[in-house]
Amino acid sequence: MINIQDLRKISDYEWEIPKSFRQDMRVPVRIFATRKLIEAVMDDRSLEQAVNSATLPGLVGHVLVMPDMHQGYGFPIGGVAATRYPEGVISPGGIGYDINCGVRLLASQIEYSEAREHLAALATAINHNCPSGVGTKGHVRVSESELNQICRQGSRWALNQGYASEADVRRTEEGGVLEGADPGAVSKRAKERGLAQIGTLGAGNHFIEVDVVEQLFDAQAAQAMGLFEGHLVLQIHCGSRGFGHQICTDYVNEFQGAVRRYNIQLPDRELVCAPLDSPEGKNYLAAMRCAANYAFANRQVLAHYARKAFEETLGGKVPNWHLHQVYDIAHNMGKIETHVIDGERMKVCVHRKGATRAFGPGYEGLPEEYRSIGQPVLVPGSMGTASWVLVGTEGSMQRSFGSTCHGAGRVMSRSKAKKSVWGEDLRNELEASGIHVRAGSMAGLAEEAPQAYKDVDDVIETVSGAGIARKVARLVPVAVIKG
Amino acid sequence: MGAIAGYREQEHTADWALEVWAPDLPELFAQAARGMLALCGARLEAEPRLECALELEAPDAESLLVAFLSELLYLAEMEYLGFDEFEISIDSNRLRGRICGAALSGLNKEIKAVTYHNLSIRKTSRGLEARVVFDV
């Protein structure tokens, strides 16, 4: 059990659990949060899970925890950990089952005022074009050889099939494709699950949302991204579907044996890991990259069908119904990156579990148009509240392995949420406040009620105050589509 | 926990956790499967009933439980089948037997995976207990 007294306050936005807190910790834990946000998670096990994560072999710097932290399984959600490459370990549980779960933001020239009367029809059209819900199959069926191409090419596959533009691909983290993916490292079962799910949203906390840009905070960055106050934008939040879930399941299972073979002692079996340079570690990395590429392609196909819904609904009714891509980011991912840690430049494997990459200005890999402003960071809030567009900073490069928060962060359990909120009531409240809702399951809607989450604005004030991201725009929802 | 075997949903901030108890291992597995089905809001068609043979092996009882529940999730997603009767035996971390169920008529919520998070099958005065956390 961890108490707030065990934490050393570094600033109003930063706290530390020293390495001496528990004997098996290899590095300290650094928490980006205000006292209020830390107090909000003292009843769950986020901090204990962060301490457990700090026992992984080969860690460098600190294990970091973002202000939207909450209890997960193994790693806390909002956790970032870097291990030295290649002798450190990679932990599938530190990336998550939904590999490359992430967010895509598309922006438009459509004024909210001119689209308002069409929003109900637009929500219905998106819901119709973008399949969601449990076990739903997509419009696109691929053969096994096409699936192998998706694994290797990610968004480039979508470009070749006519689902993407060059600009879409360029404005995606890593250009929408991680090198080093090997479909040979993916099980037959994972492939079976992946064949029918390209272009599907899934269920749970995944959604498509139409928002209005409510306020801009950085005119230069907003200009570069094509964001304007009062205009409609579209967010897509989903990941690698059953394909990624199965890959993680397979390797968490396989690594139960690997930790015995490499004599790695861990406080939780979900943290199982293998050295990055071991056959097991290399195979997982190759398979994880397949799932990451699958997720990039998945969000790209969904974006294609969302554009179709915009055209069907708004074509000819507003002057320009085109949606241009702002960016697409991952928040469950393992990446080999170079960072300066304690003055030493080194190659590391950065595990981000419910945390977003947030590279500062000037870093390689950013598209030319974003090179001077920093990487766009997309932070969806809880349903019916607000979402944020941020950019990475030099501070995030120096202090958080180029990472920042990924959302609002839950505070209420799903069981409590569905006992205290009726899905139908929530839908009526959202509709009354001008938000059109299309949801496959009322129970699922209740679990995602805004009161189950922290205030996203508090989270953003924290990362902004700590200097690990900078505010660009605040978005408010006008239509929510959920499985 | 009056009944000799059963399951109960436990509080978890983001995911779902299930507490399961039973006098022996096969019944513990069956209760975990029924609990998982209930968490998903699964509804089964009344007819026709169908059955499958199942054989699984794992290095320890906890891994076998994860493999068993993962198998049922796979059948729900790919074949749209739900199972609620289990005639299984478990010997030396090897599960063998038949599972009976029907086509799903509805499935409200998605479970992404069965995790190993703090998973241990414990002997207690009343038999066996386990807590399973699901990623949702």
Contacts between the chains, C-beta under 8 A, distances in Angstrom:
chain1	res1	chain2	res2	distance
A	44	B	13	4.6
A	46	B	13	7.9
A	70	B	13	4.7
A	70	B	14	5.4
A	71	B	12	6.7
A	71	B	13	4.3
A	71	B	14	6.2
A	72	B	14	6.1
A	72	B	15	7.1
A	73	B	15	6.2
A	73	B	115	4.2
A	73	B	117	3.5
A	73	B	133	4.9
A	73	B	135	6.2
A	74	B	115	7.2
A	74	B	116	7.9
A	74	B	117	5.6
A	77	B	14	6.0
A	93	B	115	7.6
A	93	B	116	7.9
A	93	B	117	8.0
A	96	B	135	7.4
A	97	B	112	4.6
A	97	B	113	4.2
A	97	B	115	7.9
A	97	B	135	4.7
A	98	B	112	5.9
A	98	B	135	7.6
A	134	B	40	7.6
A	134	B	77	8.0
A	134	B	107	4.7
A	134	B	108	7.1
A	134	B	109	6.5
A	134	B	110	4.5
A	135	B	76	7.3
A	135	B	77	5.3
A	135	B	80	6.3
A	135	B	107	6.3
A	135	B	110	7.7
A	189	B	74	6.7
A	192	B	78	6.4
A	193	B	74	7.5
A	193	B	77	6.6
A	193	B	78	6.6
A	202	B	110	6.2
A	203	B	109	6.2
A	203	B	110	4.1
A	204	B	109	7.2
A	204	B	110	5.7
A	204	B	112	7.5
A	204	B	136	5.5
A	242	B	77	5.8
A	245	B	112	4.6
A	245	B	113	5.1
A	245	B	135	7.7
A	246	B	74	7.8
A	248	B	113	6.5
A	249	B	70	5.7
A	249	B	113	5.1
A	249	B	114	7.5
A	252	B	115	7.6
A	252	B	116	6.3
A	253	B	63	6.8
A	253	B	66	6.9
A	253	B	67	7.2
A	256	B	59	6.8
A	256	B	63	6.0
A	256	B	116	7.3
A	257	B	59	6.8
A	268	B	116	7.7
A	268	B	117	6.3
A	268	B	118	6.1
A	269	B	62	7.3
A	269	B	116	3.9
A	269	B	117	7.6
A	269	B	119	6.3
A	270	B	115	5.3
A	270	B	116	4.6
A	270	B	117	4.2
A	270	B	118	7.7
A	270	B	119	7.9
A	272	B	116	7.4
A	410	B	13	5.1
A	410	B	14	4.9
A	411	B	13	6.9
A	412	B	13	7.4
A	413	B	11	4.4
A	413	B	12	5.6
A	413	B	13	5.6
A	414	B	12	7.3
A	414	B	14	7.6
A	414	B	15	7.6
A	414	B	16	6.3
A	414	B	136	7.2
A	415	B	9	5.2
A	415	B	10	7.8
A	415	B	11	6.0
A	415	B	12	7.8
A	415	B	16	7.7
A	416	B	11	6.7
A	441	B	41	7.6
A	441	B	108	4.8
A	441	B	109	6.5
A	443	B	41	6.2
A	443	B	108	5.4
A	443	B	109	6.8
A	444	B	108	6.5
A	444	B	109	5.6
A	447	B	109	7.9
A	483	B	110	7.4
